[in-house]
Structure formats: C-alpha cells, structure tokens
Amino acid sequence: MKKTTKIIIVILGVLLIVLILFLAKKQKNPFPLEEENSTPVLNQEGQERDFLGEGFSVKIPKGWKEQTAPTGVSLMVVDVSSLVNDKRANQINFHPYYTVVLDSLVGITREEYMAAIKRDISVVVPGIVFSNENNLEINTNETWTLEGEVVQNEIAFKVLMVFIKGKANDLWVLSFNTTKADWGRDSLVFSQIAQSFLVN
C-alpha cells in the first residue's frame, strides 16, 4: 500500500460520506451518529476536555463528540451541536469533524510526501484546489498546513490539513472538514484544536 493511501482515505472521507448520504437521503437518517458507542465530550462543568491518545493528546471542544474511528485512524470527533449553513449539507445531516492519523516520513522527504498527497488527491477528486500552504510550530513541533476546497454534489467543502512532525520520523496528520459556508466560523475552532495538539 502506498504511504499516502491512509491519509488520502481520511482526508477524502468527508467526500465519500457525502456521496453515500446524498444517494441514500430518502431514507430516514441512514447514517445516524453512533450515540451508544460515543464517549461524551462534556465533563460535569460542560467544558472542553483533553483527549489522551496513544502518543498524543488534543482538545475536544464543548459540543463535539468522539465517534468510532475507521481502522488506522487514532481519533474522529464530530461537532454534533453545530448549525450547518449549507442547505444541502444540512439535508444530509453533515457536521464538521476532525480526525487524527499517525503516519511516517521514513524513506520520504517532506517535499516528496506533500507532492504525493496533492497528486493522489487530485487524481481521486478532480477539481480540488489547494491553497494556503504555511509553516508554523505547534508546541515546539515543526508543523505545516494545507487547505483544500472542492464541490461535491453541489456542496462546497473546505478541508484543512495540519501536519505535525513528531519524534524521529513520525508524522501526525489532523484533517479538519467543514462546508465553505461555515469556514469563517469553523476555521477558528480548527486552529484552536490544532494548537492544543501535544506529542507525548
């Protein structure tokens, strides 16, 4: 399996979910959030909390809930309390979410890794536009970001990918997914979550 395959599956998961929901939208709530398998986000004070995962910790904001993560994904959290401003996204019960995945830079440079991510995503999702590639530091770890924008089933989506270099060649990838209509609201929350990420 190619090195970037797992990351691409996670990043594009929102697009696949939307396609499935769009095709099944005539059914009543075809993919409900997994309440019985979810871990409540709020503590007794109703505040955000820290999630301690294997090798990392990150904040989960108030109103967000952990969901059962796909294989290979360390964490998936959905903003179940959000009011989605895109009418079509609202019809299919889409909510902003983020995932955390552990990958590796062993045998590949950062530049090669990013080129492969962009190339492979562009093949799977023609028309996706990448922008705002930036370098920063999060809690002393080298970090870089990349934004993507694409229209699927007449819904404009925005994706923020945050790549955090961990110990040795470990690479933590956070993928934040929302609609373009809600980007102004959600991008600040995404930034706060990313800034809270700690490599243990």
Secondary structure, DSSP 4 states (H G I P E B T S, - for coil): --TTHHHHHHHTHHHHHHHHHHHTTTSSSSS---GGGPPP---TT---EEEEETTEEEEE-TTEEE-PPPTT-SEEEEETT-----HHHHHTT---EEEEEEEE-TTS-HHHHHHHHHHHHHHHSTT-EEEEEEEEEETTEEEEEEEEEEEETTEEEEEEEEEEE-STTEEEEEEEEEEGGGHHHHHHHHHHHHHT-EE-
